[in-house]
Amino acid sequence: MASFANPFTGIVPRKMTKEELIQAIRLNIAGELEAIFVYDAHVQATDDPVAKKVIADIRDEEKAHVGELITLLHHLDPEEAKHFAEGEGEVKEMLEELGIVEKTPSDKDKPESTIGSLIDK
Ligand SMILES: [Fe+2]
């Protein structure tokens, strides 16, 4: 995907339309996913603990970039956001049918119970 030979590759000689910006964001997301794939392959391919830690950290930063870009995409294209939500809902229904309870990322940081949660009982 890298094309460093021509430093002007990808530079548009005008401001993008909103539709072009949406397409550019999709391309950015694809680039982040590709970076995650490559970094993860390198983490798996080395036993050097320092390299593993640094590259895994960079890989995880790319995952955060995917989240940022998807959120931006949904802001720019609310109709697409509806389709994403529809797909998410379908998978959640399937998980529910299978009796699998998924925790949200924010739920995963919370302890199962605390002393405070018992005080209200
Ligand atoms: Fe990134």
Boltz pocket constraint, residues with backbone or C-beta under 6 A from the ligand:
constraints:
  - pocket:
      binder: B
      contacts: [[A, 32], [A, 35], [A, 61], [A, 62], [A, 65]]
      max_distance: 6.0
